[in-house]
Amino acid sequence: MERIEWLNRIADVSAAQWNALLGDDHPFLRHEFLHALEASGSLRADLGWRTQHLLLWNGPQLVAAAPCYLKTNSHGEFVFDWSWADAWARAGRRYYPKLLCAVPYSPVTGPRLLMAADVDHVDLRSRLLNVMMQRCADEGWSGAHINFLPAGEDATADLDRLGWLARGDWQFHWHNAGYETFDDFLVALSAKKRKNIRQERRRFCDASWRIERLRGDAIDTTTLDDIYRFYSYTFQFKGNVPALTRGFFERLLQTMPQSVLAVVASYCGERIAAAFCLQSHDVLYGRYWGSSEEVPGLHFECCYYQGIEHCIELGLQRFEPGAQGEHKIARGFLPTRTYSRHYLVDPGFRAAIADYLQREAVHQQRYGEELMRHSPYRDAM
């Protein structure tokens, strides 16, 4: 017998049952990662987050699930709908709360509608979508949003049939073309870009600098304190709230250390910056950066070049350093499409947003074509 369940904490389903749905090594969807966010106090109602995970059971078997949250704002999502909320408010209606299917504070593409391997995926996908839509209608929420879907999952016919609007954007990813060394990668670039990168890296070859790459089990308490201090300081310096707590990072080190990579920079024996990354079996994800001093080029060294070297050394196929940033193109990261889907309960509002998205898609296509004209690679010239 099928049973629908909405959970306000992921701890109410076992890690084994949830992780069995993933079918691939994706650290941000693992029970351990989502639980670390919740149990550490990093998801706060006053910052707009309330857990609402959707589960579908067939008797005792968990056959499908979706990581969901009830949002009272659009912070920490990286698919920007502030203008939609403003338009709906001007019409005298409430845009919030809304239902979000995504990973908090993580603009990383990955599966969102999780299903067991031995079930009818077409039927279950439609079932999950319909349950989300019905919940929004029943509760009076404005709609549901699924962010950073994989390309194949975004293109399924049931999303179109059920009225989920498609939206695209761009990120910048590095792809491993079988490089054996960082110099092999540089050879693939134009002479100007190759020269610029070597100049940016040169200062950190000085004996005063030490750049370390540490895997999770090599990160001790003192190092974790430094990482969190840099992260918090940088967020506050930029006028943002450092929502992730120290306990979040600590839990990741305890429960999934094999997925953690930290790049730590020291000058004259004193640590001054760090980048905190996660990785799967073939992808590196750059996530959280912080520094106590502004040093030209240090962000590029820790967040880009060290990550590229790590991927080459381990044979990882892709490096996703985070959202936005056209400056990444000059450093070997190429534009890559991202996808989201949006269901709005009110038919009139849905039609207006659909018209907006059609016009936005034309702009996004032209923008992507312009970005590719600035490729730093020689074979693209």
PESUL-V431159 format. One record per residue. N is the residue number from 1. RES is the residue in three letters. PSI is psi in degrees with one decimal (none if undefined). D_LAST is the distance of its C-alpha to the last C-alpha in whole Angstrom. Layout:
n	res	psi	d_last
N	RES	PSI	D_LAST
N	RES	PSI	D_LAST
This chain:
n	res	psi	d_last
1	MET	131.4	59
2	GLU	142.3	56
3	ARG	131.4	56
4	ILE	135.8	54
5	GLU	135.8	53
6	TRP	124.9	52
7	LEU	137.3	52
8	ASN	9.5	52
9	ARG	138.2	51
10	ILE	-16.6	49
11	ALA	-15.5	52
12	ASP	-1.7	54
13	VAL	144.8	52
14	SER	150.8	52
15	ALA	-39.0	48
16	ALA	-42.8	49
17	GLN	-45.3	49
18	TRP	-50.2	46
19	ASN	-24.4	44
20	ALA	-20.8	45
21	LEU	-15.6	43
22	LEU	-44.8	40
23	GLY	-2.3	39
24	ASP	164.5	36
25	ASP	91.5	35
26	HIS	102.7	34
27	PRO	-32.1	36
28	PHE	-18.3	36
29	LEU	-6.7	38
30	ARG	148.1	41
31	HIS	-40.0	44
32	GLU	-40.8	44
33	PHE	-48.9	41
34	LEU	-37.0	43
35	HIS	-37.6	46
36	ALA	-40.4	45
37	LEU	-46.5	44
38	GLU	-49.2	47
39	ALA	-21.4	50
40	SER	-3.4	48
41	GLY	17.6	49
42	SER	-19.7	45
43	LEU	107.1	46
44	ARG	139.3	48
45	ALA	-35.6	50
46	ASP	-13.0	50
47	LEU	6.4	46
48	GLY	10.5	46
49	TRP	132.4	46
50	ARG	121.8	48
51	THR	135.2	48
52	GLN	57.4	48
53	HIS	138.6	47
54	LEU	127.9	48
55	LEU	140.8	49
56	LEU	127.3	50
57	TRP	144.9	53
58	ASN	93.8	55
59	GLY	-128.7	58
60	PRO	-5.0	57
61	GLN	128.4	54
62	LEU	113.7	51
63	VAL	-19.9	48
64	ALA	154.9	46
65	ALA	163.2	45
66	ALA	129.9	43
67	PRO	111.7	42
68	CYS	155.2	43
69	TYR	142.5	44
70	LEU	122.1	46
71	LYS	136.9	45
72	THR	7.8	46
73	ASN	-170.3	43
74	SER	21.6	39
75	HIS	145.6	39
76	GLY	20.4	37
77	GLU	-37.3	35
78	PHE	9.8	32
79	VAL	109.3	32
80	PHE	118.8	33
81	ASP	24.7	36
82	TRP	-39.4	38
83	SER	-31.9	38
84	TRP	-44.7	39
85	ALA	-41.1	42
86	ASP	-42.4	43
87	ALA	-42.3	43
88	TRP	-34.8	45
89	ALA	-39.0	47
90	ARG	-25.5	48
91	ALA	3.6	49
92	GLY	19.8	52
93	ARG	164.3	50
94	ARG	120.7	49
95	TYR	-33.1	46
96	TYR	144.7	47
97	PRO	162.0	48
98	LYS	161.2	45
99	LEU	129.4	44
100	LEU	127.9	41
101	CYS	106.2	40
102	ALA	-176.7	37
103	VAL	121.0	37
104	PRO	138.3	38
105	TYR	24.4	36
106	SER	91.9	33
107	PRO	64.1	30
108	VAL	125.5	29
109	THR	138.6	29
110	GLY	170.9	32
111	PRO	143.5	34
112	ARG	-36.4	37
113	LEU	98.0	39
114	LEU	131.7	41
115	MET	146.6	43
116	ALA	154.8	45
117	ALA	-28.1	43
118	ASP	32.6	47
119	VAL	168.1	47
120	ASP	103.9	46
121	HIS	-35.5	43
122	VAL	-46.6	42
123	ASP	-44.8	46
124	LEU	-35.7	46
125	ARG	-46.8	42
126	SER	-37.4	44
127	ARG	-45.9	47
128	LEU	-45.0	45
129	LEU	-44.1	44
130	ASN	-38.2	47
131	VAL	-43.1	49
132	MET	-46.0	46
133	MET	-43.7	47
134	GLN	-38.7	51
135	ARG	-42.3	51
136	CYS	-43.8	49
137	ALA	-43.3	52
138	ASP	-38.7	55
139	GLU	-8.3	54
140	GLY	20.2	53
141	TRP	151.8	49
142	SER	-28.8	47
143	GLY	-173.4	44
144	ALA	148.9	42
145	HIS	135.1	39
146	ILE	113.4	36
147	ASN	142.9	33
148	PHE	51.2	30
149	LEU	147.5	31
150	PRO	156.1	29
151	ALA	-44.1	27
152	GLY	-38.4	30
153	GLU	-29.4	33
154	ASP	-27.3	32
155	ALA	7.4	31
156	THR	142.0	35
157	ALA	-29.5	37
158	ASP	-28.9	40
159	LEU	-45.4	38
160	ASP	-45.8	38
161	ARG	-37.0	41
162	LEU	0.6	43
163	GLY	20.5	41
164	TRP	118.8	38
165	LEU	139.1	36
166	ALA	139.9	32
167	ARG	143.8	30
168	GLY	160.1	26
169	ASP	-170.8	24
170	TRP	141.3	21
171	GLN	-179.7	21
172	PHE	115.8	18
173	HIS	148.9	19
174	TRP	137.3	18
175	HIS	135.1	18
176	ASN	115.0	19
177	ALA	32.3	17
178	GLY	25.3	20
179	TYR	140.8	20
180	GLU	-26.3	23
181	THR	166.6	23
182	PHE	-35.0	21
183	ASP	-35.1	20
184	ASP	-41.9	18
185	PHE	-45.1	16
186	LEU	-35.9	15
187	VAL	-29.0	14
188	ALA	-13.1	11
189	LEU	164.7	10
190	SER	158.1	8
191	ALA	-39.1	12
192	LYS	-45.3	12
193	LYS	-38.6	12
194	ARG	-43.5	14
195	LYS	-43.0	17
196	ASN	-42.2	17
197	ILE	-42.1	18
198	ARG	-37.3	20
199	GLN	-40.8	22
200	GLU	-34.2	23
201	ARG	-18.7	24
202	ARG	-41.3	26
203	ARG	-27.0	29
204	PHE	2.7	30
205	CYS	-10.0	31
206	ASP	146.2	34
207	ALA	-18.2	37
208	SER	-20.0	38
209	TRP	145.0	35
210	ARG	121.5	36
211	ILE	118.2	33
212	GLU	141.1	35
213	ARG	117.5	34
214	LEU	126.9	37
215	ARG	165.4	37
216	GLY	-44.0	40
217	ASP	-6.6	43
218	ALA	3.3	42
219	ILE	108.3	42
220	ASP	179.9	46
221	THR	-41.5	48
222	THR	-42.4	47
223	THR	-41.2	43
224	LEU	-40.7	43
225	ASP	-43.2	45
226	ASP	-45.5	43
227	ILE	-46.3	40
228	TYR	-36.1	42
229	ARG	-44.2	43
230	PHE	-44.6	39
231	TYR	-48.9	38
232	SER	-44.3	41
233	TYR	-44.2	41
234	THR	-41.8	37
235	PHE	-46.1	38
236	GLN	-37.8	41
237	PHE	-33.6	39
238	LYS	6.6	37
239	GLY	19.3	40
240	ASN	161.8	39
241	VAL	123.2	42
242	PRO	83.7	41
243	ALA	-33.7	42
244	LEU	130.2	42
245	THR	165.3	45
246	ARG	-35.7	45
247	GLY	-30.6	47
248	PHE	-50.9	44
249	PHE	-40.3	42
250	GLU	-41.6	45
251	ARG	-37.8	46
252	LEU	-41.7	42
253	LEU	-31.5	43
254	GLN	-37.8	46
255	THR	-22.8	45
256	MET	54.6	42
257	PRO	-27.8	41
258	GLN	-16.0	39
259	SER	-3.3	36
260	VAL	134.9	36
261	LEU	130.0	34
262	ALA	136.5	35
263	VAL	117.6	33
264	VAL	129.2	35
265	ALA	131.8	35
266	SER	143.6	38
267	TYR	123.0	38
268	CYS	40.9	41
269	GLY	-1.5	43
270	GLU	127.2	43
271	ARG	134.7	40
272	ILE	-7.8	38
273	ALA	158.4	36
274	ALA	147.8	35
275	ALA	134.1	32
276	PHE	121.7	34
277	CYS	160.8	32
278	LEU	155.8	33
279	GLN	151.3	32
280	SER	-163.3	32
281	HIS	-18.9	32
282	ASP	4.3	28
283	VAL	138.4	27
284	LEU	135.0	27
285	TYR	114.4	28
286	GLY	130.9	28
287	ARG	-67.1	31
288	TYR	122.3	33
289	TRP	145.2	33
290	GLY	152.3	35
291	SER	152.1	36
292	SER	-9.9	39
293	GLU	151.1	37
294	GLU	108.7	34
295	VAL	119.9	32
296	PRO	129.1	29
297	GLY	-11.6	26
298	LEU	-39.4	29
299	HIS	-44.2	28
300	PHE	-41.8	24
301	GLU	-48.4	26
302	CYS	-38.2	28
303	CYS	-17.9	26
304	TYR	-62.6	23
305	TYR	-39.1	23
306	GLN	-36.7	26
307	GLY	-41.5	25
308	ILE	-44.9	22
309	GLU	-41.3	24
310	HIS	-44.8	27
311	CYS	-42.6	25
312	ILE	-44.5	24
313	GLU	-37.2	28
314	LEU	-4.8	29
315	GLY	22.9	27
316	LEU	145.8	26
317	GLN	-19.9	23
318	ARG	150.3	22
319	PHE	117.5	23
320	GLU	105.5	23
321	PRO	1.5	24
322	GLY	-176.7	26
323	ALA	155.7	26
324	GLN	179.3	24
325	GLY	78.4	21
326	GLU	-23.3	18
327	HIS	-16.3	18
328	LYS	-25.2	18
329	ILE	-44.6	14
330	ALA	-12.9	13
331	ARG	17.7	16
332	GLY	3.7	14
333	PHE	127.2	15
334	LEU	152.1	14
335	PRO	135.5	16
336	THR	134.3	18
337	ARG	143.0	21
338	THR	157.7	25
339	TYR	144.8	28
340	SER	161.5	31
341	ARG	147.4	34
342	HIS	126.5	37
343	TYR	124.4	41
344	LEU	127.0	43
345	VAL	-46.2	47
346	ASP	122.3	48
347	PRO	-38.9	47
348	GLY	-43.6	46
349	PHE	-41.2	44
350	ARG	-40.7	42
351	ALA	-39.9	41
352	ALA	-42.7	40
353	ILE	-35.8	38
354	ALA	-41.6	37
355	ASP	-43.7	36
356	TYR	-43.6	34
357	LEU	-31.7	32
358	GLN	-43.8	31
359	ARG	-39.0	30
360	GLU	-36.7	28
361	ALA	-36.5	26
362	VAL	-44.2	25
363	HIS	-43.6	24
364	GLN	-38.3	22
365	GLN	-44.2	20
366	ARG	-38.7	19
367	TYR	-43.7	18
368	GLY	-40.1	16
369	GLU	-39.0	14
370	GLU	-40.4	13
371	LEU	-43.6	13
372	MET	-24.2	10
373	ARG	-12.0	8
374	HIS	19.0	9
375	SER	136.2	8
376	PRO	-3.1	8
377	TYR	143.1	7
378	ARG	-38.8	5
379	ASP	-4.5	6
380	ALA	-3.8	4
381	MET	none	0
